[in-house]
Amino acid sequence: MRILCLATVLLFALPLAAQTDPAWFPNDYEGWYLGGGAAFTNVLASDNDGTASWERGDTDYGFIVNTGYRFNPYFALELGYLDGGKPEFDDTDFGNRVDTDVDLSAVQFSGIGTLPFGERWELYVKLGLSAWDADSDQVLTPAGGPPVFRQESGSGPALLAGIGLGVSLTENLYTRLEYQTFSIDDELLALDAIATAEDDASFDSVNLEFHYRFGEPRQNKPIEVPDYRRR
């Protein structure tokens, strides 16, 4: 439902883009950009026993800011910071129950490969590293026993992967809708405290971002004509 709402925001932005001369923002833009937006975050636990089953937590809200440089229509490098909010996760196995809140932030560095289409649209994939740091408040309730409270902390680098859709609204204003994910320690979800085969955990987010571009389309840059006259 939240992803559908974010997609609706992009669709409402189309009239603004349609009223602008497409020649102002062809997809051959290059240069620096700066921006950020809302991050809708969640945690995911998946089985590693070949059953392909998984359990998702409750979504929370954070924010993301980033800056980057686009070298050509197809590649950019980006540095960002993600405040992941505090998504919740609960699970029960063989009568043992866990309830957790995960407070996470991350510094991210990635390369972005882009496939432009139309005058203003583009699809992109993101691949990089996420240096994350997290704290988890946990309530462990064994079958037939009293609840136990504990805290876990974790940090580390993890492979970052993402996919998204972007659209140019004006010559300098750009917006994108993105899904990204990276692995975290399973202890943060207290998966080690219950009798379960779940042993893979990830932190996911859907990001709605707006960027300001400081560069310009390459076709708008003046062409330098060499002077061949004899001096």
SVG drawing of the C-alpha trace seen along z (x, -y; Angstrom):
<svg xmlns="http://www.w3.org/2000/svg" viewBox="-2 -35 54 62">
<polyline fill="none" stroke="black" stroke-width="0.4" points="0.0,0.0 2.8,-2.5 4.6,-1.7 1.4,-2.4 1.1,-5.7 4.6,-6.7 4.0,-5.7 0.9,-7.9 3.1,-10.9 5.3,-10.4 2.2,-10.2 0.9,-13.5 4.3,-15.0 3.8,-14.2 1.7,-17.3 4.6,-19.5 7.0,-17.6 4.7,-17.6 4.4,-21.4 8.2,-21.9 10.1,-21.9 11.7,-18.4 14.8,-19.9 15.7,-21.5 16.4,-18.2 17.5,-15.5 18.8,-12.3 22.4,-13.2 22.7,-15.3 26.1,-15.3 27.4,-17.0 26.8,-17.2 23.5,-16.7 22.2,-17.0 19.0,-15.8 17.1,-13.4 13.6,-12.5 11.5,-10.1 12.6,-6.5 9.9,-3.9 11.9,-1.1 11.5,2.5 13.4,5.6 13.2,9.0 14.1,12.5 14.4,15.3 14.9,19.1 18.2,20.5 16.9,24.1 15.8,24.1 12.1,23.4 12.3,19.8 10.0,18.6 10.4,15.2 8.9,13.0 8.6,9.2 8.3,6.7 6.3,3.5 7.2,0.5 8.6,-2.7 9.7,-6.0 13.1,-7.7 14.9,-9.9 17.7,-9.7 20.1,-12.4 22.7,-12.0 25.0,-13.7 26.6,-12.4 28.2,-13.1 26.8,-11.8 29.6,-11.3 27.4,-10.5 23.8,-9.4 24.6,-5.9 26.8,-6.1 27.0,-8.0 28.7,-7.7 26.8,-8.5 27.4,-9.1 24.4,-9.0 23.2,-8.8 20.1,-6.7 18.3,-7.2 16.2,-4.0 13.7,-4.9 12.8,-2.1 10.9,0.8 9.5,3.6 9.8,7.3 8.0,10.2 8.0,13.9 6.9,17.1 8.3,20.6 7.5,23.7 5.8,21.4 8.9,19.1 8.2,15.5 10.5,12.5 9.5,8.8 12.2,6.4 12.7,2.7 15.7,2.0 17.2,-1.5 19.6,-1.7 21.5,-4.3 24.0,-3.8 26.5,-5.7 26.3,-4.4 28.6,-4.6 27.4,-3.2 27.6,-3.2 24.5,-3.8 23.9,-2.4 21.1,-4.1 18.9,-3.2 17.3,-6.4 14.0,-6.1 11.7,-8.7 12.7,-12.4 12.7,-12.4 12.4,-8.9 15.0,-6.4 15.4,-3.1 18.5,-2.5 20.2,0.1 22.4,-0.7 25.3,1.4 27.7,0.5 28.5,0.7 26.4,-0.3 28.3,-0.9 25.5,-0.4 25.2,-0.7 22.2,0.5 20.7,1.1 17.9,3.5 15.6,3.6 14.2,7.2 11.6,9.0 12.1,12.8 9.1,14.9 9.9,18.6 7.1,21.1 5.5,21.2 8.1,18.9 8.3,15.2 9.6,12.6 13.3,11.7 14.5,8.2 17.8,7.7 19.6,5.3 21.8,6.1 24.1,3.9 25.7,4.5 27.6,2.8 29.6,3.5 29.8,3.1 27.3,4.9 26.6,5.1 24.0,2.6 21.7,3.3 18.8,1.2 16.5,0.5 14.6,-2.6 12.6,-4.8 13.5,-8.5 11.9,-11.4 13.2,-14.9 10.6,-17.5 12.4,-20.6 15.9,-21.4 17.4,-21.1 14.7,-19.2 14.7,-15.4 12.7,-12.9 13.1,-9.1 11.4,-6.2 13.8,-3.5 13.9,-0.2 17.1,0.8 18.3,3.6 21.4,4.8 22.1,7.6 22.3,7.1 23.2,9.4 20.4,11.9 20.9,11.3 19.3,7.8 16.0,9.7 16.6,12.2 16.5,15.0 19.2,16.8 16.8,16.9 14.0,19.1 14.0,22.5 13.9,21.5 15.8,22.1 15.7,18.4 19.2,17.1 19.3,14.4 18.2,10.8 18.1,7.7 17.2,4.0 15.0,2.7 13.7,-0.7 11.5,-2.3 12.8,-5.9 11.0,-8.8 13.7,-11.4 14.0,-14.9 17.3,-16.1 18.6,-19.4 21.1,-19.1 23.9,-21.7 25.1,-20.6 23.4,-20.9 22.6,-18.7 25.7,-18.1 24.0,-19.2 23.4,-22.7 27.1,-23.2 28.9,-25.5 31.0,-23.8 34.5,-24.9 35.7,-25.3 39.5,-25.1 41.2,-28.1 43.3,-26.9 44.4,-30.3 48.1,-30.8 49.5,-33.0"/>
</svg>
